């Protein structure tokens, strides 16, 4: 739980800010205290436990000297969010698995890239589109100098300031279409940014999802359609080497992304990187009507 709260806390996808995450994690540590493992009363009469009766637990394990020292130190951080932030940032962490790349990168970085690419923002939907800008659009680069416009993009492309108590499902999943024109262009740079964030949080392993040859795969899906006869379906995909060409394109896309990641320079020199960074290729799904 602690590591999950902190992993990627820099983004605005609805995760807790690092300070809040640290304090939430602190509160969860009470579950690890000896009191949490107290022995329950044994069943009366020596028989098997009946409904609602808890069997006696094993004797509680006494905390080690190191655990006691850590607990004592954590108590001093309860009312110091800044110190708690630094402690949990440096705390060694394991792996972030099934990480979706475009959902893990910070929204601020996506806005920066949109401006750098000369993209435009549809005012009505706050969706990034290719330039030049026309009626009802404005340059994404305006967000660098217009604080109100920047805040509007943050809210549209993330869960930032989403009203508490309201369902956020539709808003959350709509964000990916709004900044999709940005994310598909910069797979390698997004990989570098997310890897840097993982390294800064002392995370050992990152396994993130990318979708190479996405456009070609979608076009093939539209062309072939769904066939419940899987053998026939496979033959349609393979006909004239269509699927083989997409696989070759996906390999080129993945190699290009890895080259861009390395060229970004975030995982070299004085900057650390996780011990392992492994992109996993995901594929579009066919849905039967």
HUHUDA-V507672 format. One record per helix or strand of 2 or more residues. SS is the DSSP state (alpha for helix, beta for strand). FROM is the first residue (numbers start at 1). TO is the last residue. Records with the same first field share a line. If there is no record, write none. Layout:
SS->FROM-TO / FROM-TO
//
This chain:
alpha->2-6 / 18-32 / 34-37 / 44-46 / 65-77 / 81-90 / 101-104 / 107-116 / 140-144 / 147-157 / 169-178 / 180-183 / 187-200 / 214-224 / 230-263
beta->93-100 / 120-122 / 127-129 / 137-139 / 203-210 / 276-281
//
